[in-house]
């Protein structure tokens, strides 16, 4: 780590934040205290709902009142020029001058943070001119320099582009350029890399460190993944249910975690050096039910399983599949087989063709050429009526459970709907009984039947989507980035659930992700895609330990892992 300045930048004491739910207030942050220094990187780690983002918003005095109410003994911040600001008592006029100029924030989802009707360049210029008395031409020149600093290709083109014309990584670089445009003393990065590819994630973190070094600013880094902070942060705060449960240097937290919650967060990510039958879960540690020894899958056990499985006739055959969009070869002459009971992993960066391939296999988008055979029936040649019936056997779980659920349907109705479409189980009474069984299978309760999607957490919504996919008793299930946006603890629960359901229902999976550690944990074989083509395929463990292609090696090297545990 770079040497940290001893000048205190931020001091928080006794922070409490409440939100009103009906007539009652819920405590979101309960009396936390911490400080940070100039040029330091302080990471706040915890699951969704632990109070991380609420803490950051309190520092910027952005908790809406009502419904929120933030109180603290002290929130003091040293603004640019050395002025010590009492955030609690600062007027809105004063905070308007501090936000953006002295404290800036990079949010998790750049697409919703950027205005879709203005060009990226105009949006950065707006922030510069709001805090500096300079003409538009000067703001344009400053913006182009910022785009070069954050290593955006073709700054002039990016300046004129709209957010939807850029990749996720490019949009996040725009947000970083906007945040540093007024050279703030403190940059708050709130889950800035959660939904990004591992390689883009690594590049963004390296970029933030370089900018911090150049500009001598402090970074308050918020994440749910402890693996990300190694090599990036100086100190770590671990939050759980609105309280700080542990804090210390990165090396202390990684090598000698004192709290069971911290131990659980470290353990629940798929390990890099072993193949576990089940991932440990945070709840196991908190409840004191942690196993003393984790059960491993040995090489001999895998070989026996594969020997039996690969003697069977493939359940799915894809031959020379092509799907091109204007100017893009999304899927370019791809061929592979999937065997009964197998989990075939497909890994690659955004734009590699993974999702297009999955949608083409399901005929959600028609391929330009090639053959897709399910149980030796050619999907591309059958009628719409037969395809509708066949879709009962082929289901998909999407990345974002919230957008794939109808907000007007309760969880129970969403799971019951495909049963009605395919005339399963005779009547609605029998279907409701089946829904209750499925809710239980995916770890939900009967009372969840009548709740709407907004009343669930992200992990619970994904469980509803899994139950909905299972409702029609499919043979092949495609999981398209289905855990990439979840907390690592919830991710472990969902991955264990998918493996349990696979054994119970005899399912076959195509598991798509940009995270090679997760794909390796789930998969028997892995396909690595780049620019619409397969660059490598083979046994999951072999690809992980002995990659043959340089692109595969770059994906493996980008997996975040604690340097202290190597």
TINU-358373 format. One record per atom (N, C-alpha, C): residue in one letter; x, y, z. Coordinates in steps of 0.05 Angstrom, whole numbers, plus 5000, padded with zeros to 4 digits. Example, Ala and Ser with C-alpha at 12.3 -4.5 7.8 and 13.67 -1.06 7.14 Angstrom:
// TINU-358373
A526448865156 A524649105156 A526449345156 S525749555142 S527349795143 S525850015157 
***
This chain:
// TINU-358373
X501649765000 X500050005000 X501750255000 X500850474987 X502150724987 X501950845015 X503851015022 X503851145048 X501451325051 X500051305073 X497551455078 X498151715094 X497051935085 X497352185099 X496052165127 X497352295147 X496252285174 X494252505179 X493652675159 X491552885163 X488852755161 X487252795182 X484552675183 X482752805163 X481552645146 X479752755125 X476852745133 X476052535147 X473252495154 X473152365182 X471252455198 X470852335224 X467852305229 X466952065235 X464152005240 X463951885268 X462151995284 X461651885311 X458651855316 X457951625326 X455151575335 X453051615314 X453551535289 X451651565267 X449351375270 X446851475270 X444451315270 X442651415247 X441651225231 X439851285210 X437351115212 X435051245212 X432451105214 X430851165189 X429150965181 X427351005159 X424450935168 X422551095160 X419851055169 X418550845151 X417350645163 X415750445150 X412950455162 X411150595147 X408450635159 X408750835182 X407850755206 X408050925229 X410550875246 X412050675239 X414450605254 X416950665240 X419150705255 X421750755244 X423450505247 X424950435225 X426750215226 X429650325227 X431250205244 X434050295248 X435750165226 X436850325208 X438550225186 X441450225193 X442350435208 X445050455218 X444950525247 X446450385263 X446050405292 X448650485307 X449050745308 X451250855325 X454050785317 X454650795291 X457250715282 X459250955284 X461750895286 X463851095288 X466350995272 X467451175257 X469951125243 X471251385233 X473751375225 X474951605213 X476651505189 X477551695173 X479351625151 X481151865146 X483451805133 X485452005129 X485752075099 X486952315095 X487452395067 X489152195053 X488552135028 X489851945010 X489651655019 X487851595039 X487351325048 X485051195032 X485150935029 X482950785018 X481750625041 X479250695048 X477850555069 X475550395057 X475550135061 X473349965049 X471249905071 X468749935063 X466549845080 X465249605066 X465249385081 X464449125069 X462049015085 X460148895070 X457848765083 X455848695062 X453848535071 X451748455053 X449748685047 X448048645028 X445848835023 X444248865048 X443549115055 X442049165079 X443749205104 X446349185101 X448149215125 X448549505133 X447749695115 X448049975121 X450350115108 X451649985089 X454050105075 X453350355060 X451450335041 X450650565025 X449350785041 X447750705061 X446450905078 X448551075092 X450750945101 X452951085114 X454151285095 X454751205070 X455951375051 X454151615044 X451551565041 X449651775035 X449451975059 X449751875083 X449752045107 X452052235107 X454452145098 X456752305096 X456352545077 X454752495056 X454152705036 X451552855043 X450352785066 X447752905075 X445652875053 X445352625043 X443452565022 X441252375031 X440952335057 X438752175066 X436152335065 X434152265050 X431752425047 X430152425073 X429252655082 X427752685106 X425152845100 X422752715100 X422352425104 X423052265079 X423151995080 X422451815103 X424851755121 X427251855114 X429551785130 X430152005151 X431751925171 X432552115192 X435352035201 X437352205195 X440152155202 X440952325225 X442152215246 X443152355269 X445952255275 X447652435286 X450352355294 X451452545315 X453152445331 X454652615350 X456452795334 X457552685312 X459452845296 X459752725269 X459652885248 X460552825221 X462153065212 X464753055214 X466453275206 X468153195182 X468353385163 X469753335138 X471553565132 X474053505124 X475953715117 X475753765087 X474353985079 X473954045051 X476454155038 X476254205012 X478554324998 X479254595009 X481854645012 X482654895024 X483054865054 X482554625065 X483054585094 X480654645112 X478454745101 X476154825117 X474854575130 X474454575156 X473154355170 X470154405171 X468654225159 X465754255156 X464254075174 X462354175189 X460554015206 X458153935188 X458253695177 X456253605158 X453453615170 X453153545195 X450553535208 X449253805208 X450754025211 X449654285214 X449954455189 X451154345169 X451554505144 X448954545130 X448554785119 X446154855104 X446154705077 X443854695064 X443654565038 X445354725018 X445454985021 X447055145002 X449955075005 X450955045030 X453754975034 X454354695023 X452454505027 X452854225018 X452854214987 X451354384974 X451354394945 X454154474935 X455554644949 X458254714942 X460254494948 X459654324968 X461454114976 X461153864958 X458653794952 X458153554936 X459153604907 X460653424898 X461853444871 X464553584871 X464853794888 X467353934888 X469253824909 X468353764933 X470053654954 X469553354959 X466953274957 X466252984959 X464752904934 X465652694921 X464252594897 X463652304901 X461752204885 X460851924888 X460551784861 X461451534860 X461051364837 X459151144845 X456951114831 X454850924839 X455250654825 X453750454835 X453950184825 X453150154796 X450950274789 X449850224762 X450050484745 X452050494728 X452450744713 X450250814693 X448850604683 X446750654664 X444450824676 X443750764701 X441650914714 X442651174726 X445251204729 X446451454740 X446851664718 X447151574693 X447451764671 X444851824658 X444552074648 X442052164635 X442052064606 X440051904599 X440051784572 X439651974549 X438652224555 X438052414533 X440252614528 X442352604544 X444652784540 X447152624533 X448852744517 X451352604510 X453052584535 X454952394535 X456652354558 X458352594563 X459352724542 X461052954545 X459553194558 X457053234549 X455453454561 X454953414590 X454553164599 X454053104627 X456453164644 X458853104634 X461253174650 X461753474650 X461353604627 X461653894626 X459754034645 X457353934648 X455454054666 X456554074695 X457653854704 X458853844732 X461154034735 X462854054714 X465154234715 X464254524717 X462354604701 X461454884700 X459754954725 X458554744737 X456954804761 X458654894784 X461254814785 X463054874807 X465355064799 X465555124773 X467755294764 X466755504744 X467655744747 X466855954729 X468555954704 X467955764686 X469555754661 X467655734637 X468455824614 X466755804590 X466455514581 X464455474564 X463855204554 X466255074540 X467655234525 X470055124510 X472155014530 X472455154552 X474355064572 X473454804585 X470754784590 X469654544602 X469954304583 X469554354557 X469854144537 X472754044536 X474654224536 X477454144536 X478153994561 X477154084584 X477653944610 X476453654609 X474053634598 X472753374596 X474253184579 X475353274556 X476853104539 X479453004553 X480653184569 X483053104584 X482252894605 X479952934617 X479052734637 X478552464624 X477452464600 X476952214586 X479552064579 X481652224573 X484252104569 X485351994595 X484952134617 X485952044643 X484751784652 X482151744646 X480751494654 X481051284632 X482751344612 X483451154591 X481151064574 X479451254567 X477251194548 X478351214519 X477751024502 X478751034474 X477251254459 X478551384441 X477351594423 X475651794439 X476951954456 X475452144473 X473452314458 X474152404434 X472352584419 X469752434412 X470052174404 X467652014397 X465951964423 X467351894445 X465951844470 X464452094479 X465652324475 X464452574483 X461652614470 X461452534444 X459052564429 X457052334433 X457952114446 X456351874448 X454251904471 X452051754468 X450051734489 X450651484506 X449751484531 X450351254548 X449750984536 X447550954521 X446850684511 X448750594489 X450450774479 X452350694458 X454950594469 X455250584495 X457750504508 X457450244523 X459650104528 X459649864544 X459349934574 X458849734591 X458649784619 X461149904631 X463449794623 X466049904633 X466550184624 X465850254599 X466150524590 X464350724604 X461850634609 X460050814625 X461050864653 X462250654665 X463250694692 X465650884691 X467250884670 X469451074667 X468451354664 X466251384650 X464951654648 X464151754676 X463051574692 X462251654719 X464651724736 X466851584733 X469251654747 X470351924738 X470351974712 X471252234701 X469552454713 X466952414714 X465152614725 X465752664754 X466252444769 X466752464798 X469352614804 X471452574788 X474052704794 X474352974779 X472253054765 X472453294748 X473153554763 X472353564789 X473053804805 X475153744826 X476653524822 X478853444839 X477953434869 X476153254876 X475153234903 X477253134923 X476753194948 X478553084969 X477752794976 X475152734973 X474152464980 X472452364957 X473052114948 X471551984928 X470151744941 X467451734940 X465951504950 X465251324927 X466251084927 X465650884905 X463750674916 X461250684909 X459150514920 X458650274901 X459950054907 X459649804890 X460249874861 X462450004854 X462750104827 X463449884807 X463949634816 X464749424797 X463149174799 X460849174814 X459448934821 X458548774796 X457348914777 X456148764754 X458048764730 X460548834734 X462448844711 X464048584709 X465048534684 X466748314680 X469248324698 X470348094704 X472648094722 X475048244711 X475448244685 X477648394673 X477148694674 X474648774668 X473849054669 X473949144698 X473048974716 X473149034745 X476049094754 X477848924746 X480648964753 X481649224742 X480949284717 X481949534704 X480849784718 X478249764727 X477049994741 X478450044768 X479049824782 X480349854808 X483149964805 X484649864784 X487249974779 X487150264771 X485050344756 X484750624748 X484250794773 X482550704791 X481950864815 X484450904832 X486150694834 X488550724850 X490550914836 X490650914810 X492451094796 X491551384799 X488951424796 X487751694800 X488251794828 X487851614848 X488251684876 X491151774880 X493051634869 X495851694872 X496551964859 X495352014835 X495852264821 X494652504835 X492352464847 X490852694858 X490852704888 X492052504901 X492252504931 X489552534944 X487652384936 X484952394948 X484352134964 X482552154982 X481651924997 X479451774982 X479351514986 X477151354973 X475751194995 X473151234996 X471351065013 X470150864994 X471050614996 X470250404977 X468250214989 X465950194977 X463750024988 X463349784971 X463349544983 X463049294968 X461949074986 X460748874974 X459948634989 X462048414988 X464048454971 X465948244966 X468748304978 X469348165000 X471948205013 X474248154995 X473947964975 X476047904957 X477048134941 X475348334937 X476048564920 X477948754935 X477848764962 X479248984976 X482148914980 X482948654978 X485748584981 X487348714958 X489548844965 X491148974945 X490049244936 X487649324947 X486449574939 X486149764963 X485149664985 X484549835008 X486849825028 X486950035045 X488850045068 X487549935093 X485050005098 X483649895122 X480849805113 X479649635130 X477049515124 X475249545148 X472749625143 X470549625162 X468549415153 X467849235171 X465849025165 X463249095179 X461049125163 X458449195174 X456448965173 X454748945193 X452748745194 X450348855209 X448048855195 X445548955206 X445849235219 X447149415204 X447349685213 X449449755233 X451149555240 X453249605260 X455949515249 X458049645259 X460749555253 X461449325271 X462049095259 X462648855276 X465648815277 X467148935258 X470048885259 X471349095241 X473649185249 X475249365231 X478149335237 X479749395217 X482649365220 X484049385194 X486649345193 X488149345168 X487249115150 X487749135125 X487048915106 X488348655115 X490848665121 X492248415129 X491048295154 X490248455174 X489048355198 X486348215192 X484748345176 X482048235170 X482247975155 X484147955136 X484347715120 X485747485134 X487747555150 X489247335162 X488247255190 X487047445204 X486147385231 X483347515236 X481347435221 X478647545226 X477647455253 X476647645269 X475747575296 X472847495297 X471147615280 X468247565281 X467447345262 X465447185271 X464446965254 X463347065228 X462047305229 X460947425204 X463047475183 X465347595192 X467547645174 X468647385163 X468947185180 X469846925171 X468046805150 X465446845154 X463446745134 X463746885108 X464047145108 X464347295083 X466847205067 X468947145082 X471447045069 X471146765057 X469446605071 X469346325063 X467346265041 X465346435037 X463046355020 X463646394990 X465846514982 X466446534954 X467846274945 X467146164922 X468445914913 X471445934914 X472745734927 X475645744931 X477145694904 X479545794903 X481145764878 X482745514878 X483045374900 X484945154902 X483644884909 X480944874909 X479544624916 X476844624904 X475644384901 X472944354891 X471144254913 X469444424924 X467644354946 X465044234936 X463844054952 X461243954946 X459144164952 X459544324974 X457744544980 X459344774989 X458445014982 X459745254991 X458945325020 X460745405037 X460045495063 X458245745060 X456445795079 X454746025078 X455146195104 X454746455101 X455146635124 X453446545148 X450946455142 X449146365163 X450346135179 X451945965166 X453245735180 X455045845202 X456446055196 X458346165215 X456946315238 X454946475230 X453446635250 X452046455270 X450846235259 X449246055276 X451045855291 X453645865287 X455445675300 X455245395289 X454145375264 X453845105252 X456045045232 X458245195232 X460345165213 X461544885215 X461844755193 X463144485193 X466144515198 X467244335213 X470044335219 X471744265194 X470644105177 X472044025153 X470144035129 X470844175108 X469144205085 X469543965066 X467343855056 X467343615039 X468343685011 X470343545002 X471543594976 X470643384956 X470643464930 X470143274909 X472843194897 X473542944899 X476142854890 X476242814860 X478642804849 X479042764820 X477942494811 X478242284827 X477242024820 X474142014818 X472842154837 X469942164837 X468942314812 X470242524805 X469442674781 X469842504756 X472042354754 X472642194731 X470541974727 X469741854749 X467641644747 X465041764737 X464341994748 X461842124740 X461942194710 X464142304702 X464442394674 X464542154655 X465741934664 X465841694647 X463041594641 X461341594661 X458541504657 X457041704640 X457341964646 X455742174634 X456342204604 X458942194597 X459642254570 X459442004551 X458441784562 X457741554545 X454841584535 X453341764547 X450541804540 X450241964515 X447941954503 X447342124479 X446842404488 X448042604475 X447642884483 X444642964483 X443943124503 X441143224504 X440843454486 X443043604481 X442943834463 X445443834445 X444943874419 X447143894400 X446944164385 X449044314386 X449144574371 X451344544351 X450644594325 X452544554303 X452744804286 X455144914284 X455745134266 X453745364269 X453145444293 X451145654298 X452245924292 X450746094277 X451546364269 X449346554275 X449946774288 X448146994292 X449647254291 X449147414269 X450547664266 X448547894269 X449348114281 X447948364282 X449448564265 X448248784257 X449748974240 X452449054252 X454548994239 X457249064248 X458348884270 X456848674278 X457748504300 X457248214294 X459348044297 X459047754296 X458547654324 X455947654332 X455347594360 X455847294366 X455147114348 X455746834350 X456746744323 X459146644322 X460546594297 X461446304294 X459746134282 X460445864276 X461145694302 X459245694321 X459545564347 X458345294346 X459845094357 X458844814359 X459544704386 X457644564398 X458144424424 X455844234430 X456344044448 X454243854458 X453943894488 X451543834497 X450943824526 X449843554533 X450943424553 X450143154560 X448143144584 X446442944585 X444542924607 X445942934635 X444943104652 X446043124679 X448543294681 X449443404659 X451943574658 X451243864665 X453244004677 X453244294678 X455444394660 X454644514637 X456544624618 X456744924624 X459145004631 X459645294637 X460445434611 X459345674608 X460145854586 X461146114598 X463646174593 X464946414606 X466046594585 X466146854591 X467247044573 X466347324582 X467647534571 X466947804578 X464347884565 X463348124573 X461048234560 X461648274531 X459748204514 X460148224485 X461447984472 X462047784488 X463347544477 X461347364463 X458747404467 X456647244453 X455247044470 X455747044497 X454546834515 X451546854515 X450447084520 X447547114522 X446147084495 X447347184474 X446247144447 X446146844440 X448146704448 X448246414443 X445946274458 X445546354484 X443346234499 X440646294487 X440246534479 X437646614468 X437146484441 X439246444426 X438946304400 X438346014404 X439545884424 X438945604431 X435945564438 X434845764451 X432045754459 X430145864438 X431345954415 X429746074393 X428346324403 X429446454422 X428346724430 X429246934410 X431546884397 X432347034374 X433146824352 X432246864328 X432846654307 X435746674298 X437146444298 X439846444287 X439846484257 X442046594246 X442346634217 X442746364203 X444246184216 X444745924204 X445745734226 X445945484219 X446745284238 X444445104247 X445044904263 X443144714272 X443044694303 X440644674314 X440244634343 X438444394346 X439544174358 X437943934362 X437543874392 X435043864400 X434443784428 X433143514427 X434343314440 X433443034438 X433042954409 X435043044392 X435142974364 X432843094348 X431343284360 X429243434344 X430443714338 X430343774312 X431644024303 X429744264310 X430644424329 X429044654339 X428544854317 X430544904301 X430345114280 X428245054259 X427344804257 X425544724235 X422744674244 X422144664270 X419544584279 X417644824278 X415044764279 X412944974278 X412845124304 X411545364304 X411245524328 X409745374350 X407745214342 X406245074361 X407944854375 X409544714360 X411244514371 X413444644388 X414444884379 X416445024394 X415345104422 X412845204422 X411645274448 X411545034467 X410844804456 X410744564473 X413544484482 X415544524464 X418244444470 X419544624492 X418544874493 X419745064512 X419244974541 X417244794544 X416844684571 X419344534580 X420844424562 X423244274568 X425744444571 X425644684560 X427944864559 X427145124573 X428445184596 X427845424611 X430345594616 X429945844623 X432246024627 X431746194653 X433846244667 X433846424690 X435646654683 X434446894683 X435947134674 X437547264697 X439247454689 X441147584708 X439647744728 X437747904719 X436348094737 X433647994744 X433247884768 X430547764774 X428347974776 X429148224783 X427048424786 X425748494759 X427348534739 X426348604713 X425048364698 X425648124707 X424447884694 X421847794708 X421147934730 X418547874743 X416548104738 X414048034734 X411948234729 X411348364756 X411748624758 X411148764784 X408248744793 X406448684774 X403648664781 X402748394790 X404548194787 X403847924795 X405247854821 X403747724839 X405047624863 X406947394856 X408647324875 X410547104871 X409046844863 X406946784878 X405446544872 X404246544844 X403046774836 X401846794809 X403946764788 X406346884792 X408546864773 X409446574768 X409546414790 X410346134788 X408045964775 X405646044782 X403345884772 X402745934742 X403446174732 X402746254705 X403746054684 X406345974684 X407145784663 X405845514664 X404945434688 X403445184690 X400845204675 X399545434676 X397045474661 X397545484631 X399745614624 X400345644595 X400745364583 X401945174598 X402444914587 X400444704597 X398244794609 X396044614617 X396944384636 X398644464655 X399744254673 X398044234699 X397943994710 X396743934736 X393743984738 X392443994715 X389443974715 X387944224721 X388244344745 X386744574753 X388344754772 X387244994778 X388745194793 X389245094822 X387444934833 X387744844860 X390244664862 X390444474843 X392844304842 X395344454836 X395044664819 X397444824812 X398344984836 X396545084852 X397345234876 X398845054896 X397844804898 X399244614916 X402144574906 X402444554879 X405144514867 X406844764872 X405645004870 X407145254875 X408145254904 X406445174923 X407345164951 X409644974955 X409644754941 X411844554942 X414444684931 X414144824909 X416444954897 X417645174914 X415845334926 X416745544944 X418445424967 X417545194977 X419045064998 X421644954988 X421644844963 X424044734951 X426244944948 X425545194942 X427545404937 X428045564963 X427045474985 X427645605011 X425945835018 X423545855006 X421646065014 X419345955030 X417546125040 X415446045057 X412746065043 X410645915053 X407945935040 X406846225040 X407446385060 X406346655061 X407546835039 X409746745026 X410946905005 X409146884979 X407246704978 X405546664955 X404246934947 X403247084966 X401647324960 X403247584961 X405947564962 X407547804962 X408447884934 X408948144930 X409748234903 X412848254902 X413948274877 X416848264875 X418348474891 X417148724894 X418548934908 X418748874938 X417248674948 X417348614976 X419448404983 X421048324963 X423148124968 X425948234964 X427848104976 X430648174971 X431548064944 X433948144934 X434848044909 X435147744908 X436247634930 X436547344931 X433947194931 X431947304945 X429247184945 X427947194918 X428247424904 X427147444877 X428347244858 X430947194861 X432246994844 X431146724850 X430546664875 X429346404882 X426546374870 X425046594868 X422446584855 X422746514825 X424746644813 X425246584784 X426046294780 X427646184799 X428345904797 X425945724799 X424245794819 X421745634823 X419945654798 X419845884786 X418145924761 X419245754738 X421945744736 X423145574715 X422645284720 X422645194745 X422144914752 X419244834750 X417445034749 X414544974750 X413644804727 X414944814704 X414044654681 X415744404678 X417344334698 X418844094699 X420744064675 X422544254671 X424344244647 X426444034650 X427743974627 X430043794627 X432643954626 X432644184612 X435044344609 X434444624619 X436244724637 X435844994649 X438345154642 X437845394630 X440045574624 X440045794646 X442345824660 X442746024680 X444446244668 X443246464660 X444746674646 X445546904666 X447946894676 X448947084695 X447047104719 X446046884728 X443846884747 X444746944776 X447346964781 X448347034808 X450247264808 X450747384784 X452947584782 X452347834798 X449847914801 X449148164815 X448448114845 X448847874855 X448147814882 X450547834901 X449947894927 X452047894947 X453447614947 X455947604954 X457347354954 X456047154973 X454947244995 X453547065013 X451046945001 X449447124988 X446947034975 X447646854951 X449846934937 X450846774914 X451346494923 X452646454945 X453246184955 X450746024960 X448746154972 X446146024977 X444845934951 X444846104931 X443546044905 X445045824891 X447745834891 X449245624878 X448845354891 X448745344917 X448145094931 X445344994924 X443445184923 X440745114916 X440544994888 X441945114869 X441845014841 X443044724840 X445144674855 X446344404855 X444444204868 X443144284890 X441144114903 X438844034884 X437844244870 X435544194852 X436444024828 X438844064820 X439843904797 X439843604805 X440743544829 X440843264838 X437943154842 X436243314853 X433543224860 X431843184835 X432043364815 X430343354792 X431643244767 X434243164769 X435643054746 X436043264724 X436643504731 X436843724712 X439543724697 X439543854674 X441943914659 X442144224658 X444544334662 X444844624663 X446844714641 X446144954630 X448145114617 X448545354635 X450845394646 X451345604666 X453145814654 X452046054651 X453446274637 X454346484658 X456846564656 X457846764674 X460446884664 X461147124673 X463747244667 X465747174689 X464747054711 X466446994734 X467346704733 X469946664727 X470946394722 X470946224747 X471346344771 X471346194796 X468646064801 X466546214796 X463846114800 X463145904779 X463945954754 X463445754733 X464845494738 X467345514748 X468845274753 X467545114776 X466645244797 X465345104819 X462844954809 X461345064790 X458844944782 X459244734760 X461244754744 X461344624718 X462944364717 X462044184699 X463543954691 X465544024669 X464544164648 X466244264627 X465744564624 X467744704611 X467444984607 X468045054578 X466445234567 X466945354541 X467745644546 X469945734534 X470846004537 X470346144510 X468746374511 X468046514487 X469346794486 X470046874462 X471147134457 X470347224429 X469147464428 X468247584402 X466547384386 X464747244399 X462847074386 X463846794379 X466346734385 X467446474378 X468446334404 X468546064402 X469745904423 X472745894420 X474245994441 X477145994439 X478345754454 X476745634473 X477745404488 X475445254500 X475644994501 X473644834514 X474944584527 X473844494549 X474944254562 X474044224590 X475144024604 X474443984632 X474844234649 X473044294667 X473144544682 X475744574698 X476544354711 X478944364727 X481444404710 X481444264687 X483744284669 X484044564659 X481844694650 X481944964640 X482945154661 X482045104686 X482845284708 X485745264715 X486745014715 X489544974724 X491544984701 X490644934677 X492444924654 X491145044629 X490545304630 X489245424606 X491145424582 X489945374559 X491545354534 X491545624519 X489445784524 X489246034508 X489846274526 X491246474515 X492046714530 X489646864541 X487346864526 X484946994536 X483846864561 X483846594561 X482946444585 X484746514609 X487346524604 X489246594626 X488646874637 X487947064619 X487447334629 X484947344646 X482947174640 X480547164656 X481147054684 X482846844684 X483546724710 X485146914727 X487047054715 X488747244729 X487147474741 X484847534728 X483147764737 X481347694761 X481147434768 X479447354790 X480447484816 X478747644830 X479647764855 X480147554876 X482447574889 X482947384911 X484847514931 X484547444957 X486247564977 X489147494974 X490847694970 X493647644966 X494947534992 X493647585015 X494747495041 X494347195045 X492547075029 X491846795034 X493246615014 X495046724997 X496346564977 X498546394989 
***
